[in-house]
Amino acid sequence: MRAMFGLLKERLESGEDAVLVTVVASTGSIPREAGARMLVTRQGRLRGTIGGGA
């Protein structure tokens, strides 16, 4: 988790727009648990995943 915050910090300090997506709750069957994170930049670059890859 700390690594993802570090990546977000680097992106923001370089002037790049980015958001950190976090699963906070769910119902039913899901591919990732609460707390899963993914970094998404305005340019469409992704780090991590909140999906199951299907």
CHARMM internal coordinates of N, CA and C (Angstrom, degrees):
IC EDIT
DIST 1 N 1 CA 1.4483
DIST 1 CA 1 C 1.5241
ANGL 1 N 1 CA 1 C 109.94
DIST 1 C 2 N 1.3174
ANGL 1 CA 1 C 2 N 118.33
DIHE 1 N 1 CA 1 C 2 N -43.06
DIST 2 N 2 CA 1.4635
ANGL 1 C 2 N 2 CA 120.66
DIHE 1 CA 1 C 2 N 2 CA -179.91
DIST 2 CA 2 C 1.5267
ANGL 2 N 2 CA 2 C 111.08
DIHE 1 C 2 N 2 CA 2 C -60.55
DIST 2 C 3 N 1.3314
ANGL 2 CA 2 C 3 N 116.44
DIHE 2 N 2 CA 2 C 3 N -35.13
DIST 3 N 3 CA 1.4633
ANGL 2 C 3 N 3 CA 120.12
DIHE 2 CA 2 C 3 N 3 CA 179.34
DIST 3 CA 3 C 1.5273
ANGL 3 N 3 CA 3 C 110.69
DIHE 2 C 3 N 3 CA 3 C -61.71
DIST 3 C 4 N 1.3188
ANGL 3 CA 3 C 4 N 117.64
DIHE 3 N 3 CA 3 C 4 N -39.37
DIST 4 N 4 CA 1.4581
ANGL 3 C 4 N 4 CA 121.38
DIHE 3 CA 3 C 4 N 4 CA -179.37
DIST 4 CA 4 C 1.5284
ANGL 4 N 4 CA 4 C 110.37
DIHE 3 C 4 N 4 CA 4 C -66.52
DIST 4 C 5 N 1.3343
ANGL 4 CA 4 C 5 N 117.30
DIHE 4 N 4 CA 4 C 5 N -40.04
DIST 5 N 5 CA 1.4656
ANGL 4 C 5 N 5 CA 120.29
DIHE 4 CA 4 C 5 N 5 CA 176.94
DIST 5 CA 5 C 1.5283
ANGL 5 N 5 CA 5 C 110.42
DIHE 4 C 5 N 5 CA 5 C -65.34
DIST 5 C 6 N 1.3302
ANGL 5 CA 5 C 6 N 116.87
DIHE 5 N 5 CA 5 C 6 N -36.42
DIST 6 N 6 CA 1.4594
ANGL 5 C 6 N 6 CA 121.05
DIHE 5 CA 5 C 6 N 6 CA 177.07
DIST 6 CA 6 C 1.5188
ANGL 6 N 6 CA 6 C 111.56
DIHE 5 C 6 N 6 CA 6 C -63.52
DIST 6 C 7 N 1.3316
ANGL 6 CA 6 C 7 N 116.41
DIHE 6 N 6 CA 6 C 7 N -42.30
DIST 7 N 7 CA 1.4680
ANGL 6 C 7 N 7 CA 120.73
DIHE 6 CA 6 C 7 N 7 CA 177.33
DIST 7 CA 7 C 1.5248
ANGL 7 N 7 CA 7 C 111.03
DIHE 6 C 7 N 7 CA 7 C -63.43
DIST 7 C 8 N 1.3245
ANGL 7 CA 7 C 8 N 116.81
DIHE 7 N 7 CA 7 C 8 N -42.27
DIST 8 N 8 CA 1.4633
ANGL 7 C 8 N 8 CA 120.83
DIHE 7 CA 7 C 8 N 8 CA 178.49
DIST 8 CA 8 C 1.5269
ANGL 8 N 8 CA 8 C 109.81
DIHE 7 C 8 N 8 CA 8 C -61.84
DIST 8 C 9 N 1.2997
ANGL 8 CA 8 C 9 N 117.10
DIHE 8 N 8 CA 8 C 9 N -45.04
DIST 9 N 9 CA 1.4679
ANGL 8 C 9 N 9 CA 121.96
DIHE 8 CA 8 C 9 N 9 CA 179.44
DIST 9 CA 9 C 1.5269
ANGL 9 N 9 CA 9 C 110.73
DIHE 8 C 9 N 9 CA 9 C -59.41
DIST 9 C 10 N 1.3265
ANGL 9 CA 9 C 10 N 117.22
DIHE 9 N 9 CA 9 C 10 N -45.41
DIST 10 N 10 CA 1.4666
ANGL 9 C 10 N 10 CA 121.37
DIHE 9 CA 9 C 10 N 10 CA 178.73
DIST 10 CA 10 C 1.5219
ANGL 10 N 10 CA 10 C 111.16
DIHE 9 C 10 N 10 CA 10 C -59.73
DIST 10 C 11 N 1.3240
ANGL 10 CA 10 C 11 N 116.68
DIHE 10 N 10 CA 10 C 11 N -45.51
DIST 11 N 11 CA 1.4665
ANGL 10 C 11 N 11 CA 120.57
DIHE 10 CA 10 C 11 N 11 CA -178.79
DIST 11 CA 11 C 1.5295
ANGL 11 N 11 CA 11 C 110.63
DIHE 10 C 11 N 11 CA 11 C -62.50
DIST 11 C 12 N 1.3262
ANGL 11 CA 11 C 12 N 116.57
DIHE 11 N 11 CA 11 C 12 N -47.12
DIST 12 N 12 CA 1.4594
ANGL 11 C 12 N 12 CA 120.20
DIHE 11 CA 11 C 12 N 12 CA -177.75
DIST 12 CA 12 C 1.5243
ANGL 12 N 12 CA 12 C 111.38
DIHE 11 C 12 N 12 CA 12 C -66.14
DIST 12 C 13 N 1.3224
ANGL 12 CA 12 C 13 N 117.96
DIHE 12 N 12 CA 12 C 13 N -39.65
DIST 13 N 13 CA 1.4647
ANGL 12 C 13 N 13 CA 121.23
DIHE 12 CA 12 C 13 N 13 CA 179.20
DIST 13 CA 13 C 1.5249
ANGL 13 N 13 CA 13 C 111.88
DIHE 12 C 13 N 13 CA 13 C -66.46
DIST 13 C 14 N 1.3315
ANGL 13 CA 13 C 14 N 117.15
DIHE 13 N 13 CA 13 C 14 N -26.93
DIST 14 N 14 CA 1.4655
ANGL 13 C 14 N 14 CA 120.27
DIHE 13 CA 13 C 14 N 14 CA 178.47
DIST 14 CA 14 C 1.5321
ANGL 14 N 14 CA 14 C 111.73
DIHE 13 C 14 N 14 CA 14 C -84.39
DIST 14 C 15 N 1.3409
ANGL 14 CA 14 C 15 N 116.94
DIHE 14 N 14 CA 14 C 15 N -0.57
DIST 15 N 15 CA 1.4567
ANGL 14 C 15 N 15 CA 121.41
DIHE 14 CA 14 C 15 N 15 CA 178.46
DIST 15 CA 15 C 1.5136
ANGL 15 N 15 CA 15 C 114.42
DIHE 14 C 15 N 15 CA 15 C 89.63
DIST 15 C 16 N 1.3206
ANGL 15 CA 15 C 16 N 117.15
DIHE 15 N 15 CA 15 C 16 N 5.91
DIST 16 N 16 CA 1.4653
ANGL 15 C 16 N 16 CA 121.37
DIHE 15 CA 15 C 16 N 16 CA -179.57
DIST 16 CA 16 C 1.5277
ANGL 16 N 16 CA 16 C 109.44
DIHE 15 C 16 N 16 CA 16 C -87.51
DIST 16 C 17 N 1.3319
ANGL 16 CA 16 C 17 N 116.89
DIHE 16 N 16 CA 16 C 17 N 134.96
DIST 17 N 17 CA 1.4630
ANGL 16 C 17 N 17 CA 120.99
DIHE 16 CA 16 C 17 N 17 CA 175.40
DIST 17 CA 17 C 1.5197
ANGL 17 N 17 CA 17 C 109.37
DIHE 16 C 17 N 17 CA 17 C -74.01
DIST 17 C 18 N 1.3305
ANGL 17 CA 17 C 18 N 116.51
DIHE 17 N 17 CA 17 C 18 N 135.22
DIST 18 N 18 CA 1.4648
ANGL 17 C 18 N 18 CA 120.93
DIHE 17 CA 17 C 18 N 18 CA 179.59
DIST 18 CA 18 C 1.5206
ANGL 18 N 18 CA 18 C 109.27
DIHE 17 C 18 N 18 CA 18 C -156.03
DIST 18 C 19 N 1.3295
ANGL 18 CA 18 C 19 N 115.11
DIHE 18 N 18 CA 18 C 19 N 154.06
DIST 19 N 19 CA 1.4635
ANGL 18 C 19 N 19 CA 121.03
DIHE 18 CA 18 C 19 N 19 CA 175.42
DIST 19 CA 19 C 1.5210
ANGL 19 N 19 CA 19 C 108.92
DIHE 18 C 19 N 19 CA 19 C -130.19
DIST 19 C 20 N 1.3070
ANGL 19 CA 19 C 20 N 115.45
DIHE 19 N 19 CA 19 C 20 N 152.04
DIST 20 N 20 CA 1.4529
ANGL 19 C 20 N 20 CA 121.89
DIHE 19 CA 19 C 20 N 20 CA 175.82
DIST 20 CA 20 C 1.5243
ANGL 20 N 20 CA 20 C 107.37
DIHE 19 C 20 N 20 CA 20 C -108.54
DIST 20 C 21 N 1.3262
ANGL 20 CA 20 C 21 N 116.31
DIHE 20 N 20 CA 20 C 21 N 115.32
DIST 21 N 21 CA 1.4655
ANGL 20 C 21 N 21 CA 122.86
DIHE 20 CA 20 C 21 N 21 CA -179.89
DIST 21 CA 21 C 1.5225
ANGL 21 N 21 CA 21 C 107.77
DIHE 20 C 21 N 21 CA 21 C -92.80
DIST 21 C 22 N 1.3337
ANGL 21 CA 21 C 22 N 117.01
DIHE 21 N 21 CA 21 C 22 N 130.27
DIST 22 N 22 CA 1.4619
ANGL 21 C 22 N 22 CA 121.50
DIHE 21 CA 21 C 22 N 22 CA -178.84
DIST 22 CA 22 C 1.5227
ANGL 22 N 22 CA 22 C 109.99
DIHE 21 C 22 N 22 CA 22 C -132.30
DIST 22 C 23 N 1.3239
ANGL 22 CA 22 C 23 N 117.55
DIHE 22 N 22 CA 22 C 23 N 129.00
DIST 23 N 23 CA 1.4633
ANGL 22 C 23 N 23 CA 121.60
DIHE 22 CA 22 C 23 N 23 CA 173.28
DIST 23 CA 23 C 1.5268
ANGL 23 N 23 CA 23 C 106.55
DIHE 22 C 23 N 23 CA 23 C -75.38
DIST 23 C 24 N 1.3343
ANGL 23 CA 23 C 24 N 116.66
DIHE 23 N 23 CA 23 C 24 N 119.13
DIST 24 N 24 CA 1.4636
ANGL 23 C 24 N 24 CA 119.88
DIHE 23 CA 23 C 24 N 24 CA -178.75
DIST 24 CA 24 C 1.5230
ANGL 24 N 24 CA 24 C 112.83
DIHE 23 C 24 N 24 CA 24 C -103.40
DIST 24 C 25 N 1.3233
ANGL 24 CA 24 C 25 N 117.77
DIHE 24 N 24 CA 24 C 25 N -25.58
DIST 25 N 25 CA 1.4647
ANGL 24 C 25 N 25 CA 121.47
DIHE 24 CA 24 C 25 N 25 CA 179.00
DIST 25 CA 25 C 1.5234
ANGL 25 N 25 CA 25 C 108.35
DIHE 24 C 25 N 25 CA 25 C -162.97
DIST 25 C 26 N 1.3153
ANGL 25 CA 25 C 26 N 116.08
DIHE 25 N 25 CA 25 C 26 N 161.60
DIST 26 N 26 CA 1.4614
ANGL 25 C 26 N 26 CA 120.02
DIHE 25 CA 25 C 26 N 26 CA 178.38
DIST 26 CA 26 C 1.5194
ANGL 26 N 26 CA 26 C 109.95
DIHE 25 C 26 N 26 CA 26 C -156.44
DIST 26 C 27 N 1.3227
ANGL 26 CA 26 C 27 N 114.89
DIHE 26 N 26 CA 26 C 27 N 165.20
DIST 27 N 27 CA 1.4549
ANGL 26 C 27 N 27 CA 121.31
DIHE 26 CA 26 C 27 N 27 CA 172.03
DIST 27 CA 27 C 1.5173
ANGL 27 N 27 CA 27 C 107.39
DIHE 26 C 27 N 27 CA 27 C -133.41
DIST 27 C 28 N 1.2980
ANGL 27 CA 27 C 28 N 116.93
DIHE 27 N 27 CA 27 C 28 N 148.60
DIST 28 N 28 CA 1.4553
ANGL 27 C 28 N 28 CA 120.37
DIHE 27 CA 27 C 28 N 28 CA 179.85
DIST 28 CA 28 C 1.5135
ANGL 28 N 28 CA 28 C 112.45
DIHE 27 C 28 N 28 CA 28 C 76.56
DIST 28 C 29 N 1.3111
ANGL 28 CA 28 C 29 N 115.07
DIHE 28 N 28 CA 28 C 29 N -162.44
DIST 29 N 29 CA 1.4576
ANGL 28 C 29 N 29 CA 121.97
DIHE 28 CA 28 C 29 N 29 CA -177.79
DIST 29 CA 29 C 1.5283
ANGL 29 N 29 CA 29 C 110.14
DIHE 28 C 29 N 29 CA 29 C -85.42
DIST 29 C 30 N 1.3194
ANGL 29 CA 29 C 30 N 116.98
DIHE 29 N 29 CA 29 C 30 N 125.77
DIST 30 N 30 CA 1.4612
ANGL 29 C 30 N 30 CA 121.64
DIHE 29 CA 29 C 30 N 30 CA 179.03
DIST 30 CA 30 C 1.5256
ANGL 30 N 30 CA 30 C 109.46
DIHE 29 C 30 N 30 CA 30 C -133.81
DIST 30 C 31 N 1.3474
ANGL 30 CA 30 C 31 N 117.60
DIHE 30 N 30 CA 30 C 31 N 154.51
DIST 31 N 31 CA 1.4649
ANGL 30 C 31 N 31 CA 119.84
DIHE 30 CA 30 C 31 N 31 CA -179.05
DIST 31 CA 31 C 1.5250
ANGL 31 N 31 CA 31 C 114.05
DIHE 30 C 31 N 31 CA 31 C -76.16
DIST 31 C 32 N 1.3358
ANGL 31 CA 31 C 32 N 118.81
DIHE 31 N 31 CA 31 C 32 N -22.32
DIST 32 N 32 CA 1.4646
ANGL 31 C 32 N 32 CA 121.64
DIHE 31 CA 31 C 32 N 32 CA -178.81
DIST 32 CA 32 C 1.5179
ANGL 32 N 32 CA 32 C 109.61
DIHE 31 C 32 N 32 CA 32 C -132.34
DIST 32 C 33 N 1.3153
ANGL 32 CA 32 C 33 N 115.29
DIHE 32 N 32 CA 32 C 33 N 151.30
DIST 33 N 33 CA 1.4572
ANGL 32 C 33 N 33 CA 121.70
DIHE 32 CA 32 C 33 N 33 CA -177.80
DIST 33 CA 33 C 1.5333
ANGL 33 N 33 CA 33 C 111.04
DIHE 32 C 33 N 33 CA 33 C -86.23
DIST 33 C 34 N 1.3353
ANGL 33 CA 33 C 34 N 115.69
DIHE 33 N 33 CA 33 C 34 N 166.98
DIST 34 N 34 CA 1.4613
ANGL 33 C 34 N 34 CA 120.59
DIHE 33 CA 33 C 34 N 34 CA 174.24
DIST 34 CA 34 C 1.5226
ANGL 34 N 34 CA 34 C 108.51
DIHE 33 C 34 N 34 CA 34 C -56.74
DIST 34 C 35 N 1.3178
ANGL 34 CA 34 C 35 N 115.78
DIHE 34 N 34 CA 34 C 35 N 138.49
DIST 35 N 35 CA 1.4572
ANGL 34 C 35 N 35 CA 121.42
DIHE 34 CA 34 C 35 N 35 CA -177.75
DIST 35 CA 35 C 1.5168
ANGL 35 N 35 CA 35 C 113.25
DIHE 34 C 35 N 35 CA 35 C 102.40
DIST 35 C 36 N 1.3428
ANGL 35 CA 35 C 36 N 117.94
DIHE 35 N 35 CA 35 C 36 N -13.89
DIST 36 N 36 CA 1.4697
ANGL 35 C 36 N 36 CA 120.86
DIHE 35 CA 35 C 36 N 36 CA 177.40
DIST 36 CA 36 C 1.5272
ANGL 36 N 36 CA 36 C 108.49
DIHE 35 C 36 N 36 CA 36 C -63.08
DIST 36 C 37 N 1.3375
ANGL 36 CA 36 C 37 N 116.48
DIHE 36 N 36 CA 36 C 37 N 140.27
DIST 37 N 37 CA 1.4609
ANGL 36 C 37 N 37 CA 120.92
DIHE 36 CA 36 C 37 N 37 CA -176.20
DIST 37 CA 37 C 1.5258
ANGL 37 N 37 CA 37 C 111.85
DIHE 36 C 37 N 37 CA 37 C -129.31
DIST 37 C 38 N 1.3409
ANGL 37 CA 37 C 38 N 113.73
DIHE 37 N 37 CA 37 C 38 N 153.92
DIST 38 N 38 CA 1.4567
ANGL 37 C 38 N 38 CA 121.13
DIHE 37 CA 37 C 38 N 38 CA 176.61
DIST 38 CA 38 C 1.5250
ANGL 38 N 38 CA 38 C 107.86
DIHE 37 C 38 N 38 CA 38 C -148.08
DIST 38 C 39 N 1.3213
ANGL 38 CA 38 C 39 N 117.14
DIHE 38 N 38 CA 38 C 39 N 134.22
DIST 39 N 39 CA 1.4619
ANGL 38 C 39 N 39 CA 123.00
DIHE 38 CA 38 C 39 N 39 CA 177.01
DIST 39 CA 39 C 1.5224
ANGL 39 N 39 CA 39 C 108.38
DIHE 38 C 39 N 39 CA 39 C -98.02
DIST 39 C 40 N 1.3357
ANGL 39 CA 39 C 40 N 116.64
DIHE 39 N 39 CA 39 C 40 N 130.65
DIST 40 N 40 CA 1.4610
ANGL 39 C 40 N 40 CA 122.10
DIHE 39 CA 39 C 40 N 40 CA -179.55
DIST 40 CA 40 C 1.5257
ANGL 40 N 40 CA 40 C 108.53
DIHE 39 C 40 N 40 CA 40 C -128.14
DIST 40 C 41 N 1.3483
ANGL 40 CA 40 C 41 N 116.64
DIHE 40 N 40 CA 40 C 41 N 127.93
DIST 41 N 41 CA 1.4627
ANGL 40 C 41 N 41 CA 120.28
DIHE 40 CA 40 C 41 N 41 CA 177.49
DIST 41 CA 41 C 1.5195
ANGL 41 N 41 CA 41 C 110.22
DIHE 40 C 41 N 41 CA 41 C -99.92
DIST 41 C 42 N 1.3164
ANGL 41 CA 41 C 42 N 115.77
DIHE 41 N 41 CA 41 C 42 N 162.76
DIST 42 N 42 CA 1.4644
ANGL 41 C 42 N 42 CA 120.75
DIHE 41 CA 41 C 42 N 42 CA 178.30
DIST 42 CA 42 C 1.5310
ANGL 42 N 42 CA 42 C 111.02
DIHE 41 C 42 N 42 CA 42 C -58.92
DIST 42 C 43 N 1.3217
ANGL 42 CA 42 C 43 N 116.70
DIHE 42 N 42 CA 42 C 43 N -30.87
DIST 43 N 43 CA 1.4578
ANGL 42 C 43 N 43 CA 121.55
DIHE 42 CA 42 C 43 N 43 CA -179.98
DIST 43 CA 43 C 1.5261
ANGL 43 N 43 CA 43 C 112.51
DIHE 42 C 43 N 43 CA 43 C -78.22
DIST 43 C 44 N 1.3330
ANGL 43 CA 43 C 44 N 117.30
DIHE 43 N 43 CA 43 C 44 N -2.03
DIST 44 N 44 CA 1.4570
ANGL 43 C 44 N 44 CA 120.96
DIHE 43 CA 43 C 44 N 44 CA 177.10
DIST 44 CA 44 C 1.5159
ANGL 44 N 44 CA 44 C 114.81
DIHE 43 C 44 N 44 CA 44 C 91.44
DIST 44 C 45 N 1.3270
ANGL 44 CA 44 C 45 N 117.22
DIHE 44 N 44 CA 44 C 45 N 6.99
DIST 45 N 45 CA 1.4665
ANGL 44 C 45 N 45 CA 119.40
DIHE 44 CA 44 C 45 N 45 CA 177.14
DIST 45 CA 45 C 1.5211
ANGL 45 N 45 CA 45 C 109.44
DIHE 44 C 45 N 45 CA 45 C -74.76
DIST 45 C 46 N 1.3249
ANGL 45 CA 45 C 46 N 115.90
DIHE 45 N 45 CA 45 C 46 N 140.68
DIST 46 N 46 CA 1.4628
ANGL 45 C 46 N 46 CA 122.39
DIHE 45 CA 45 C 46 N 46 CA -177.41
DIST 46 CA 46 C 1.5170
ANGL 46 N 46 CA 46 C 110.06
DIHE 45 C 46 N 46 CA 46 C -122.78
DIST 46 C 47 N 1.3261
ANGL 46 CA 46 C 47 N 116.15
DIHE 46 N 46 CA 46 C 47 N 143.92
DIST 47 N 47 CA 1.4627
ANGL 46 C 47 N 47 CA 122.70
DIHE 46 CA 46 C 47 N 47 CA 171.00
DIST 47 CA 47 C 1.5203
ANGL 47 N 47 CA 47 C 105.99
DIHE 46 C 47 N 47 CA 47 C -135.58
DIST 47 C 48 N 1.3133
ANGL 47 CA 47 C 48 N 116.65
DIHE 47 N 47 CA 47 C 48 N 128.92
DIST 48 N 48 CA 1.4523
ANGL 47 C 48 N 48 CA 120.80
DIHE 47 CA 47 C 48 N 48 CA -176.19
DIST 48 CA 48 C 1.5160
ANGL 48 N 48 CA 48 C 110.31
DIHE 47 C 48 N 48 CA 48 C 82.28
DIST 48 C 49 N 1.3328
ANGL 48 CA 48 C 49 N 115.39
DIHE 48 N 48 CA 48 C 49 N -177.44
DIST 49 N 49 CA 1.4635
ANGL 48 C 49 N 49 CA 119.96
DIHE 48 CA 48 C 49 N 49 CA 179.25
DIST 49 CA 49 C 1.5253
ANGL 49 N 49 CA 49 C 110.03
DIHE 48 C 49 N 49 CA 49 C -155.54
DIST 49 C 50 N 1.3171
ANGL 49 CA 49 C 50 N 115.46
DIHE 49 N 49 CA 49 C 50 N 150.43
DIST 50 N 50 CA 1.4612
ANGL 49 C 50 N 50 CA 120.57
DIHE 49 CA 49 C 50 N 50 CA 171.05
DIST 50 CA 50 C 1.5229
ANGL 50 N 50 CA 50 C 109.58
DIHE 49 C 50 N 50 CA 50 C -117.18
DIST 50 C 51 N 1.3311
ANGL 50 CA 50 C 51 N 116.57
DIHE 50 N 50 CA 50 C 51 N 7.58
DIST 51 N 51 CA 1.4607
ANGL 50 C 51 N 51 CA 122.04
DIHE 50 CA 50 C 51 N 51 CA -178.96
DIST 51 CA 51 C 1.5111
ANGL 51 N 51 CA 51 C 112.14
DIHE 50 C 51 N 51 CA 51 C -107.12
DIST 51 C 52 N 1.3098
ANGL 51 CA 51 C 52 N 114.79
DIHE 51 N 51 CA 51 C 52 N 179.19
DIST 52 N 52 CA 1.4549
ANGL 51 C 52 N 52 CA 120.69
DIHE 51 CA 51 C 52 N 52 CA -179.42
DIST 52 CA 52 C 1.5153
ANGL 52 N 52 CA 52 C 113.94
DIHE 51 C 52 N 52 CA 52 C -103.45
DIST 52 C 53 N 1.3219
ANGL 52 CA 52 C 53 N 117.50
DIHE 52 N 52 CA 52 C 53 N -5.02
DIST 53 N 53 CA 1.4500
ANGL 52 C 53 N 53 CA 121.18
DIHE 52 CA 52 C 53 N 53 CA 176.78
DIST 53 CA 53 C 1.5197
ANGL 53 N 53 CA 53 C 115.30
DIHE 52 C 53 N 53 CA 53 C 84.02
DIST 53 C 54 N 1.3238
ANGL 53 CA 53 C 54 N 118.57
DIHE 53 N 53 CA 53 C 54 N 11.09
DIST 54 N 54 CA 1.4648
ANGL 53 C 54 N 54 CA 120.42
DIHE 53 CA 53 C 54 N 54 CA -179.04
DIST 54 CA 54 C 1.5012
ANGL 54 N 54 CA 54 C 111.66
DIHE 53 C 54 N 54 CA 54 C -82.95
END
COOR INIT
IC SEED 1 N 1 CA 1 C
IC BUILD
